[in-house]
Every structure is written in structure tokens, then in C-alpha cells.
Amino acid sequence: MPSMYNSNAGNLVEEAKKAAAKNLLAAAVYFQSQLMRKLGERTPKMVTKRIKGASRRVYVPPYSLPGEYPMKRTGFLQASVRFEPSNLAEVAASLKVRVGYSYNAKYGAILEFKMLRAGLRKTLTDLTPFLQKLASGTVIE
């Protein structure tokens, strides 16, 4: 007797994984952009000094205090915020996305964990309710 029931469950699971991956990537991009915005908000005070006959602009400490986001001097830390994987297929396979600083900007972790500056943890704490909604909701294409 031929089967009259045709299961489409495999496609439904793949579509659900793809939708979840899109939502996770959207949450990662939002988190990355908000952290980069916070890292670039403030710059330290500068003064002009004469050094060896030439005028130089130098930063005046303190650059940031514990609990504050690090101040932007060169912009390298701000530009080094990354997330991976960034490929939709890889995210769908693992359903995980990692956000952090690139290897060359490992001093971001030192600033955050040793010198108690705000960074990844504070941004995640502040954005958790919105990120939960973004990661679990539907992404409009």
C-alpha cells in the first residue's frame, strides 16, 4: 500500500535553524555595534605642550576610572570588536555566536577584568532584555 502521508519535518527543522541563526546574527551585530559605540563615546582631555621645541598634543590622565568604559585614544580597541562565526550556515550548525575582542586587542580583556573598566560584561548586562527579544523574535528581511 503506498504511503499517503508525506513528512516535511526535515525541512521544518532546517527552516527553524536557519531562522534562529538569522536572529542570533542580528543580535550579535546589534551587540557589536552598541559596544563599539560605547567604546568610542569619550576621549581623554588633551593639552598642548612644548617638547624639544615642538608643540605636541598630549593626553591628560586619568583616561578612565573603574566602572567606566575606556576612553578612545587611537580607536584600535573599538575597531577590534568581533563576532564569529559570521557565516549563516556555521551559525545554523552550532546555534552559537561569540562576541569579543580580536587577538591583537587582548588588552581590552585586561582593561575589563584586571583594571575593572566597563566592556563586554556591562554591555551584555545592559542589553540582555533586548538581545533576548531580538534572538528569539522574527527577523524582517
Backbone as CSV, one residue per row, in Angstrom:
resi,resn,N_x,N_y,N_z,CA_x,CA_y,CA_z,C_x,C_y,C_z
1,MET,0.850,-1.163,0.000,0.000,0.000,0.000,0.903,1.236,0.000
2,PRO,0.718,2.180,-0.888,1.544,3.379,-0.938,1.257,4.302,0.240
3,SER,2.292,4.993,0.630,2.155,5.920,1.758,1.443,7.176,1.306
4,MET,0.431,7.587,2.039,-0.328,8.784,1.709,0.145,9.969,2.547
5,TYR,0.994,9.658,3.509,1.485,10.709,4.397,2.902,11.064,3.992
6,ASN,3.142,12.305,3.624,4.467,12.761,3.228,4.975,13.729,4.304
7,SER,5.993,13.321,5.053,6.513,14.130,6.149,7.442,15.222,5.625
8,ASN,7.248,16.402,6.126,8.085,17.538,5.764,8.864,18.031,6.987
9,ALA,9.029,17.142,7.964,9.654,17.530,9.225,11.104,17.950,9.045
10,GLY,11.828,17.294,8.152,13.230,17.648,7.923,13.376,19.078,7.450
11,ASN,12.526,19.508,6.553,12.577,20.884,6.068,12.189,21.885,7.149
12,LEU,11.226,21.503,7.989,10.799,22.403,9.069,11.929,22.642,10.060
13,VAL,12.673,21.596,10.384,13.786,21.731,11.320,14.869,22.621,10.718
14,GLU,15.183,22.409,9.453,16.195,23.237,8.789,15.756,24.697,8.691
15,GLU,14.497,24.939,8.396,13.985,26.310,8.333,14.030,26.975,9.701
16,ALA,13.703,26.214,10.754,13.762,26.763,12.112,15.200,27.097,12.500
17,LYS,16.142,26.228,12.146,17.559,26.501,12.445,18.049,27.724,11.685
18,LYS,17.630,27.856,10.437,18.048,29.000,9.626,17.474,30.296,10.195
19,ALA,16.210,30.264,10.626,15.595,31.457,11.224,16.277,31.811,12.548
20,ALA,16.587,30.793,13.355,17.279,31.042,14.623,18.673,31.603,14.376
21,ALA,19.352,31.108,13.357,20.688,31.606,13.027,20.628,33.064,12.589
22,LYS,19.629,33.421,11.797,19.466,34.823,11.386,19.245,35.718,12.596
23,ASN,18.424,35.247,13.532,18.152,36.034,14.740,19.399,36.179,15.600
24,LEU,20.173,35.098,15.733,21.414,35.168,16.515,22.415,36.120,15.871
25,LEU,22.533,36.079,14.558,23.440,37.007,13.880,22.978,38.450,14.043
26,ALA,21.674,38.670,13.988,21.157,40.028,14.195,21.477,40.517,15.603
27,ALA,21.342,39.635,16.600,21.659,40.004,17.979,23.159,40.274,18.126
28,ALA,24.000,39.478,17.469,25.450,39.675,17.550,25.858,40.998,16.905
29,VAL,25.272,41.324,15.773,25.593,42.581,15.097,25.149,43.761,15.956
30,TYR,23.974,43.652,16.566,23.484,44.737,17.430,24.396,44.903,18.649
31,PHE,24.770,43.788,19.279,25.650,43.844,20.443,27.002,44.459,20.064
32,GLN,27.563,44.023,18.940,28.844,44.557,18.479,28.750,46.061,18.237
33,SER,27.706,46.506,17.574,27.588,47.939,17.267,27.392,48.773,18.529
34,GLN,26.657,48.259,19.498,26.450,49.007,20.738,27.730,49.083,21.560
35,LEU,28.496,47.986,21.609,29.766,48.013,22.339,30.750,48.960,21.662
36,MET,30.805,48.933,20.344,31.704,49.837,19.627,31.299,51.295,19.859
37,ARG,30.008,51.558,19.919,29.537,52.922,20.191,29.963,53.370,21.592
38,LYS,29.826,52.480,22.567,30.213,52.819,23.941,31.725,53.052,24.062
39,LEU,32.511,52.250,23.345,33.963,52.400,23.410,34.444,53.668,22.717
40,GLY,33.622,54.251,21.866,34.033,55.447,21.147,33.394,56.726,21.621
41,GLU,32.643,56.674,22.719,31.906,57.858,23.178,32.787,58.965,23.728
42,ARG,33.783,58.603,24.500,34.564,59.625,25.211,36.025,59.579,24.804
43,THR,36.624,60.721,24.770,38.063,60.808,24.534,38.691,61.574,25.694
44,PRO,39.931,61.248,26.034,40.559,61.953,27.151,40.866,63.405,26.802
45,LYS,40.997,64.210,27.837,41.333,65.626,27.673,42.760,65.736,27.120
46,MET,42.958,66.691,26.245,44.288,66.908,25.657,44.762,68.320,25.958
47,VAL,46.080,68.457,26.116,46.693,69.776,26.276,47.863,69.871,25.303
48,THR,48.214,71.090,24.937,49.350,71.320,24.054,50.558,71.692,24.901
49,LYS,51.652,70.938,24.696,52.894,71.183,25.430,54.025,71.330,24.427
50,ARG,55.019,72.077,24.832,56.220,72.208,24.006,57.221,71.156,24.454
51,ILE,57.568,70.280,23.531,58.517,69.201,23.810,59.639,69.301,22.784
52,LYS,60.865,69.606,23.276,62.041,69.762,22.407,61.787,70.792,21.311
53,GLY,61.177,71.892,21.677,60.957,72.993,20.745,59.752,72.831,19.833
54,ALA,59.066,71.704,19.891,57.901,71.491,19.029,56.645,71.395,19.891
55,SER,55.546,71.840,19.347,54.260,71.733,20.048,53.693,70.338,19.840
56,ARG,53.319,69.712,20.915,52.722,68.377,20.868,51.438,68.387,21.689
57,ARG,50.447,67.681,21.191,49.214,67.492,21.960,49.344,66.182,22.710
58,VAL,49.170,66.220,24.013,49.301,65.028,24.839,48.011,64.819,25.634
59,TYR,47.712,63.543,25.891,46.535,63.203,26.683,46.813,63.432,28.163
60,VAL,45.788,63.842,28.885,45.906,64.114,30.313,45.195,62.998,31.074
61,PRO,45.906,62.270,31.945,45.258,61.241,32.759,44.272,61.872,33.731
62,PRO,43.312,61.180,34.265,43.060,59.753,34.067,42.283,59.515,32.777
63,TYR,42.604,58.422,32.110,41.954,58.111,30.846,40.565,57.536,31.073
64,SER,40.406,56.778,32.103,39.091,56.287,32.525,39.228,55.769,33.948
65,LEU,38.120,55.680,34.625,38.094,55.211,36.005,37.405,53.859,36.060
66,PRO,37.619,53.080,37.127,36.921,51.803,37.254,35.406,51.997,37.139
67,GLY,34.780,51.107,36.375,33.339,51.184,36.147,32.954,51.974,34.906
68,GLU,33.895,52.726,34.340,33.636,53.490,33.124,34.178,52.718,31.914
69,TYR,33.629,53.033,30.752,34.188,52.467,29.529,35.538,53.130,29.270
70,PRO,36.495,52.392,28.716,37.791,53.002,28.398,37.604,54.146,27.402
71,MET,38.376,55.184,27.575,38.296,56.314,26.649,39.001,55.972,25.346
72,LYS,38.518,56.559,24.286,39.075,56.300,22.961,40.278,57.200,22.726
73,ARG,41.413,56.577,22.436,42.614,57.351,22.089,42.980,57.101,20.634
74,THR,43.210,55.849,20.274,43.545,55.543,18.882,42.374,54.925,18.130
75,GLY,41.415,54.362,18.834,40.276,53.713,18.202,40.514,52.251,17.873
76,PHE,41.682,51.714,18.241,42.005,50.328,17.910,41.112,49.340,18.651
77,LEU,40.879,49.566,19.936,40.022,48.658,20.701,38.607,48.680,20.143
78,GLN,38.120,49.845,19.832,36.782,49.986,19.272,36.663,49.223,17.950
79,ALA,37.673,49.313,17.120,37.648,48.643,15.815,37.899,47.143,15.923
80,SER,38.331,46.669,17.087,38.689,45.261,17.246,37.578,44.412,17.846
81,VAL,36.384,44.937,17.971,35.264,44.142,18.468,34.785,43.259,17.319
82,ARG,34.768,41.945,17.543,34.428,40.986,16.501,33.392,39.990,17.007
83,PHE,32.715,39.349,16.060,31.885,38.205,16.405,32.178,37.099,15.396
84,GLU,32.045,35.864,15.862,32.255,34.714,14.993,31.400,33.568,15.462
85,PRO,30.974,32.721,14.619,31.111,32.755,13.174,30.173,33.801,12.578
86,SER,30.537,34.287,11.435,29.718,35.291,10.768,28.968,34.707,9.585
87,ASN,29.169,33.437,9.310,28.521,32.746,8.212,27.213,32.134,8.710
88,LEU,26.138,32.339,7.979,24.823,31.848,8.387,24.808,30.334,8.538
89,ALA,25.479,29.610,7.646,25.493,28.149,7.710,26.216,27.656,8.971
90,GLU,27.323,28.304,9.334,28.058,27.906,10.539,27.258,28.191,11.798
91,VAL,26.557,29.314,11.818,25.726,29.639,12.980,24.563,28.659,13.080
92,ALA,23.969,28.299,11.942,22.858,27.341,11.950,23.304,25.975,12.448
93,ALA,24.543,25.605,12.143,25.051,24.301,12.584,25.271,24.256,14.090
94,SER,25.808,25.347,14.666,26.140,25.330,16.096,25.122,26.065,16.964
95,LEU,24.368,26.988,16.366,23.430,27.862,17.078,24.123,28.621,18.216
96,LYS,25.362,29.043,17.940,26.144,29.838,18.883,26.890,30.923,18.135
97,VAL,27.019,32.100,18.768,27.816,33.193,18.234,28.634,33.754,19.387
98,ARG,29.936,33.939,19.159,30.819,34.505,20.177,31.140,35.946,19.794
99,VAL,31.089,36.826,20.782,31.437,38.226,20.568,32.580,38.562,21.517
100,GLY,33.586,39.262,21.017,34.715,39.622,21.863,35.697,40.498,21.117
101,TYR,36.863,40.646,21.710,37.921,41.446,21.110,38.813,40.536,20.270
102,SER,39.375,41.061,19.189,40.306,40.273,18.385,41.582,40.029,19.194
103,TYR,42.403,39.099,18.730,43.594,38.705,19.476,44.544,39.876,19.696
104,ASN,44.695,40.737,18.714,45.619,41.859,18.839,45.142,42.911,19.842
105,ALA,43.895,42.842,20.223,43.350,43.801,21.190,43.029,43.105,22.506
106,LYS,43.865,42.148,22.881,43.621,41.420,24.132,43.719,42.325,25.355
107,TYR,44.290,43.516,25.181,44.344,44.453,26.306,42.934,44.907,26.699
108,GLY,41.954,44.716,25.826,40.565,45.022,26.181,40.098,44.153,27.340
109,ALA,40.481,42.886,27.312,40.142,41.988,28.415,40.893,42.369,29.677
110,ILE,42.140,42.819,29.536,42.910,43.267,30.698,42.263,44.499,31.315
111,LEU,41.858,45.438,30.464,41.175,46.631,30.973,39.903,46.249,31.721
112,GLU,39.173,45.277,31.179,37.895,44.921,31.773,38.030,44.088,33.038
113,PHE,38.855,43.081,33.016,38.900,42.144,34.140,39.926,42.498,35.202
114,LYS,41.035,43.101,34.826,42.053,43.448,35.811,41.892,44.877,36.313
115,MET,41.611,45.805,35.386,41.515,47.214,35.770,40.065,47.661,36.009
116,LEU,39.117,46.704,35.900,37.708,46.909,36.244,37.009,47.984,35.414
117,ARG,37.392,48.120,34.144,36.694,49.041,33.252,35.465,48.340,32.685
118,ALA,34.502,49.110,32.255,33.309,48.536,31.641,33.668,48.021,30.255
119,GLY,32.919,47.044,29.787,33.192,46.481,28.471,32.131,45.481,28.081
120,LEU,32.572,44.287,27.738,31.666,43.248,27.260,30.594,42.887,28.289
121,ARG,31.007,42.657,29.534,30.041,42.241,30.556,28.988,43.297,30.816
122,LYS,29.398,44.565,30.973,28.432,45.630,31.259,27.485,45.823,30.088
123,THR,28.017,45.782,28.872,27.165,45.933,27.699,26.173,44.787,27.613
124,LEU,26.637,43.578,27.875,25.735,42.424,27.843,24.656,42.546,28.916
125,THR,25.037,42.956,30.109,24.063,43.131,31.181,23.022,44.189,30.818
126,ASP,23.481,45.293,30.248,22.560,46.367,29.878,21.618,45.974,28.747
127,LEU,22.101,45.166,27.815,21.323,44.844,26.615,20.608,43.503,26.671
128,THR,20.749,42.739,27.756,20.192,41.388,27.810,18.704,41.329,27.474
129,PRO,17.834,42.165,28.046,16.409,42.041,27.692,16.147,42.237,26.196
130,PHE,16.794,43.220,25.594,16.578,43.467,24.172,17.185,42.363,23.320
131,LEU,18.370,41.881,23.706,19.011,40.806,22.942,18.193,39.524,23.005
132,GLN,17.552,39.243,24.131,16.702,38.064,24.239,15.520,38.177,23.274
133,LYS,14.924,39.352,23.215,13.808,39.535,22.284,14.279,39.433,20.843
134,LEU,15.422,40.013,20.553,15.957,40.008,19.198,16.345,38.584,18.775
135,ALA,16.959,37.841,19.663,17.406,36.480,19.321,16.248,35.499,19.198
136,SER,15.149,35.763,19.876,14.029,34.824,19.836,12.914,35.269,18.909
137,GLY,12.937,36.512,18.457,11.876,37.011,17.585,12.139,36.711,16.130
138,THR,11.301,37.261,15.294,11.478,37.081,13.854,12.228,38.254,13.276
139,VAL,13.141,37.966,12.394,13.918,38.987,11.730,13.230,39.317,10.419
140,ILE,12.971,40.586,10.215,12.330,41.017,8.977,13.403,41.207,7.926
141,GLU,13.238,40.586,6.806,14.239,40.697,5.729,13.949,41.860,4.837
